[in-house]
Amino acid sequence: MDSGFIVHNDRTYPLLQRLFAELEVPTRATEMSMSITDAASGIAYAGGKGVRGSSHGHASWLDPTSCGCS
């Protein structure tokens, strides 16, 4: 099983795009984003979802005491 992949785009990698085209290597558009979860604090962020990807367990982000910020 080949599980390798290369993240690329037209603006940053035009020569790689051209090589793939010449070699007839299929490519496809995809969403790439960063996500992180901190088990100790309960904070999580899913980058592809923007603000909706932010969470802090069941606590409110508007309450500074919920994240130890006070």
C-alpha positions as CSV (number, residue, x, y, z in Angstrom):
1,M,0.0,0.0,0.0
2,D,1.4,3.4,-1.0
3,S,0.2,6.0,1.5
4,G,2.5,8.8,0.4
5,F,1.2,12.2,-0.8
6,I,2.6,15.6,-1.7
7,V,0.8,18.8,-0.8
8,H,1.3,21.3,-3.6
9,N,-0.3,24.2,-5.4
10,D,0.0,26.1,-8.7
11,R,1.4,29.3,-7.2
12,T,4.2,27.7,-5.1
13,Y,5.1,24.6,-7.2
14,P,4.5,25.5,-10.9
15,L,7.3,23.2,-12.1
16,L,6.0,20.3,-10.0
17,Q,2.6,20.8,-11.5
18,R,4.1,20.8,-15.0
19,L,6.1,17.6,-14.3
20,F,2.9,15.9,-13.0
21,A,1.1,17.0,-16.2
22,E,3.9,15.7,-18.5
23,L,4.0,12.4,-16.7
24,E,0.2,12.2,-16.6
25,V,0.2,11.8,-12.8
26,P,-3.3,12.4,-11.5
27,T,-3.8,15.1,-8.9
28,R,-6.8,16.4,-7.1
29,A,-7.8,19.4,-5.1
30,T,-8.1,19.0,-1.4
31,E,-8.5,21.0,1.9
32,M,-5.4,20.9,4.0
33,S,-5.4,22.5,7.4
34,M,-3.9,22.1,10.9
35,S,-5.8,20.7,13.9
36,I,-4.6,20.4,17.5
37,T,-6.0,19.0,20.8
38,D,-4.5,19.6,24.2
39,A,-5.8,16.9,26.6
40,A,-4.5,18.7,29.7
41,S,-6.6,21.9,29.1
42,G,-9.3,20.4,26.9
43,I,-8.7,23.0,24.2
44,A,-9.1,21.9,20.6
45,Y,-8.9,23.6,17.3
46,A,-9.8,22.3,13.8
47,G,-8.3,24.7,11.4
48,G,-10.4,23.9,8.4
49,K,-13.6,24.9,10.3
50,G,-12.4,28.5,11.3
51,V,-14.0,29.8,14.5
52,R,-16.5,26.9,14.5
53,G,-13.5,24.6,14.9
54,S,-12.5,26.1,18.3
55,S,-13.7,24.5,21.5
56,H,-12.7,24.3,25.2
57,G,-14.7,21.3,26.4
58,H,-18.1,22.5,27.7
59,A,-16.8,25.9,28.9
60,S,-17.4,29.2,27.2
61,W,-14.6,30.9,25.4
62,L,-16.1,34.2,26.7
63,D,-15.5,33.2,30.3
64,P,-11.7,33.9,31.1
65,T,-11.9,31.7,34.2
66,S,-12.8,28.7,32.1
67,C,-9.3,28.5,30.5
68,G,-7.3,29.7,33.5
69,C,-6.8,33.2,32.0
70,S,-8.0,35.1,35.0
